[in-house]
Amino acid sequence: MSEARSERSKSSNSDRVRPFYCGTQFADWTERNCARCKHGYDEQAEEFKCFLEKALGEALIGDGTITLEVARKIGWEKPPPFPYTWDCPERESVE
């Protein structure tokens, strides 16, 4: 079993949330935030510079959930209704 799966199985479902309804909402949120952040994915080096963007990407191809810690850091709030997209408090705009 991979380390990621092993770590994921250690946390209960109550410790994880689904921040987006669908892949389109994920894409809109990351375009609004990650694509405009100086810590966005480094295409040349093919690596994540931000652990939040990496966690969201893993959620997209996984079960759609992230830890509560990541949710808080991206500004996700519960209970709904919350906006379709919102500003990530960790975003540092590209100049």
CYANA upper distance limits for C-alpha pairs under 8 A (distance plus 0.5 A):
  1 MET  CA      5 ARG  CA      6.99
  1 MET  CA      6 SER  CA      6.90
  2 SER  CA      6 SER  CA      6.60
  3 GLU  CA      7 GLU  CA      6.51
  4 ALA  CA      8 ARG  CA      6.57
  5 ARG  CA      9 SER  CA      6.60
  6 SER  CA     10 LYS  CA      7.07
  7 GLU  CA     11 SER  CA      7.56
 11 SER  CA     15 ASP  CA      6.68
 11 SER  CA     16 ARG  CA      8.31
 12 SER  CA     16 ARG  CA      7.70
 13 ASN  CA     17 VAL  CA      8.25
 15 ASP  CA     67 THR  CA      6.45
 15 ASP  CA     68 LEU  CA      6.38
 16 ARG  CA     65 THR  CA      6.30
 16 ARG  CA     66 ILE  CA      5.75
 16 ARG  CA     67 THR  CA      4.90
 16 ARG  CA     68 LEU  CA      6.05
 17 VAL  CA     65 THR  CA      5.57
 17 VAL  CA     66 ILE  CA      6.02
 17 VAL  CA     67 THR  CA      6.87
 17 VAL  CA     68 LEU  CA      7.00
 17 VAL  CA     71 ALA  CA      7.85
 18 ARG  CA     64 GLY  CA      6.17
 18 ARG  CA     65 THR  CA      4.88
 18 ARG  CA     66 ILE  CA      6.90
 19 PRO  CA     64 GLY  CA      8.31
 19 PRO  CA     65 THR  CA      7.49
 19 PRO  CA     66 ILE  CA      7.97
 19 PRO  CA     71 ALA  CA      7.63
 19 PRO  CA     76 TRP  CA      7.23
 20 PHE  CA     25 GLN  CA      6.33
 20 PHE  CA     26 PHE  CA      6.36
 20 PHE  CA     64 GLY  CA      8.20
 21 TYR  CA     25 GLN  CA      6.95
 21 TYR  CA     26 PHE  CA      8.45
 22 CYS  CA     26 PHE  CA      7.01
 23 GLY  CA     27 ALA  CA      6.60
 23 GLY  CA     60 LEU  CA      7.44
 24 THR  CA     28 ASP  CA      6.64
 25 GLN  CA     29 TRP  CA      6.58
 25 GLN  CA     84 TYR  CA      7.43
 25 GLN  CA     85 THR  CA      7.81
 26 PHE  CA     30 THR  CA      6.61
 26 PHE  CA     60 LEU  CA      8.20
 27 ALA  CA     31 GLU  CA      6.48
 28 ASP  CA     32 ARG  CA      6.64
 28 ASP  CA     85 THR  CA      7.52
 29 TRP  CA     33 ASN  CA      6.64
 29 TRP  CA     34 CYS  CA      8.40
 29 TRP  CA     85 THR  CA      5.79
 29 TRP  CA     86 TRP  CA      7.56
 30 THR  CA     34 CYS  CA      5.34
 30 THR  CA     35 ALA  CA      6.78
 30 THR  CA     53 GLU  CA      8.30
 31 GLU  CA     35 ALA  CA      5.41
 31 GLU  CA     36 ARG  CA      7.58
 32 ARG  CA     36 ARG  CA      7.05
 32 ARG  CA     85 THR  CA      8.27
 32 ARG  CA     87 ASP  CA      7.94
 33 ASN  CA     37 CYS  CA      6.66
 33 ASN  CA     87 ASP  CA      7.00
 33 ASN  CA     88 CYS  CA      6.65
 33 ASN  CA     91 ARG  CA      6.85
 34 CYS  CA     39 HIS  CA      7.84
 34 CYS  CA     40 GLY  CA      5.52
 34 CYS  CA     41 TYR  CA      8.07
 34 CYS  CA     53 GLU  CA      7.34
 34 CYS  CA     91 ARG  CA      7.69
 35 ALA  CA     40 GLY  CA      6.42
 35 ALA  CA     41 TYR  CA      8.37
 36 ARG  CA     40 GLY  CA      7.81
 36 ARG  CA     91 ARG  CA      8.34
 36 ARG  CA     92 GLU  CA      8.38
 36 ARG  CA     93 SER  CA      6.13
 36 ARG  CA     94 VAL  CA      6.28
 37 CYS  CA     91 ARG  CA      5.92
 37 CYS  CA     92 GLU  CA      5.59
 37 CYS  CA     93 SER  CA      5.13
 37 CYS  CA     94 VAL  CA      5.82
 38 LYS  CA     91 ARG  CA      8.25
 38 LYS  CA     92 GLU  CA      6.36
 38 LYS  CA     93 SER  CA      6.41
 38 LYS  CA     94 VAL  CA      5.36
 39 HIS  CA     49 LYS  CA      5.84
 39 HIS  CA     50 CYS  CA      6.16
 39 HIS  CA     91 ARG  CA      8.21
 39 HIS  CA     92 GLU  CA      7.74
 40 GLY  CA     48 PHE  CA      7.43
 40 GLY  CA     49 LYS  CA      6.57
 40 GLY  CA     50 CYS  CA      6.90
 40 GLY  CA     53 GLU  CA      7.86
 41 TYR  CA     46 GLU  CA      7.86
 41 TYR  CA     47 GLU  CA      6.58
 41 TYR  CA     48 PHE  CA      5.17
 41 TYR  CA     49 LYS  CA      6.30
 41 TYR  CA     50 CYS  CA      7.77
 41 TYR  CA     53 GLU  CA      8.12
 42 ASP  CA     46 GLU  CA      6.06
 42 ASP  CA     47 GLU  CA      5.91
 42 ASP  CA     48 PHE  CA      6.62
 42 ASP  CA     49 LYS  CA      7.19
 43 GLU  CA     47 GLU  CA      7.39
 48 PHE  CA     53 GLU  CA      7.65
 48 PHE  CA     54 LYS  CA      6.58
 50 CYS  CA     54 LYS  CA      6.95
 51 PHE  CA     55 ALA  CA      6.55
 52 LEU  CA     56 LEU  CA      6.72
 52 LEU  CA     70 VAL  CA      6.75
 52 LEU  CA     73 LYS  CA      8.23
 52 LEU  CA     74 ILE  CA      7.78
 53 GLU  CA     57 GLY  CA      6.64
 54 LYS  CA     58 GLU  CA      6.68
 55 ALA  CA     59 ALA  CA      6.70
 55 ALA  CA     66 ILE  CA      7.23
 55 ALA  CA     70 VAL  CA      8.01
 56 LEU  CA     60 LEU  CA      6.69
 56 LEU  CA     66 ILE  CA      7.43
 57 GLY  CA     61 ILE  CA      7.07
 58 GLU  CA     62 GLY  CA      6.28
 58 GLU  CA     64 GLY  CA      8.48
 59 ALA  CA     63 ASP  CA      6.30
 59 ALA  CA     64 GLY  CA      4.79
 59 ALA  CA     65 THR  CA      5.80
 59 ALA  CA     66 ILE  CA      6.71
 60 LEU  CA     64 GLY  CA      5.77
 66 ILE  CA     70 VAL  CA      6.85
 66 ILE  CA     71 ALA  CA      7.06
 67 THR  CA     71 ALA  CA      6.73
 68 LEU  CA     72 ARG  CA      6.59
 69 GLU  CA     73 LYS  CA      6.81
 70 VAL  CA     74 ILE  CA      6.75
 71 ALA  CA     75 GLY  CA      6.87
 71 ALA  CA     76 TRP  CA      5.68
 71 ALA  CA     77 GLU  CA      8.20
 72 ARG  CA     76 TRP  CA      6.14
 72 ARG  CA     77 GLU  CA      7.73
 73 LYS  CA     88 CYS  CA      8.05
 73 LYS  CA     89 PRO  CA      7.43
 73 LYS  CA     90 GLU  CA      7.38
 74 ILE  CA     87 ASP  CA      8.39
 74 ILE  CA     88 CYS  CA      5.35
 74 ILE  CA     89 PRO  CA      6.72
 74 ILE  CA     90 GLU  CA      7.31
 75 GLY  CA     86 TRP  CA      8.05
 75 GLY  CA     87 ASP  CA      7.75
 75 GLY  CA     88 CYS  CA      6.16
 75 GLY  CA     89 PRO  CA      6.62
 77 GLU  CA     82 PHE  CA      7.28
 78 LYS  CA     82 PHE  CA      7.94
 87 ASP  CA     91 ARG  CA      8.15
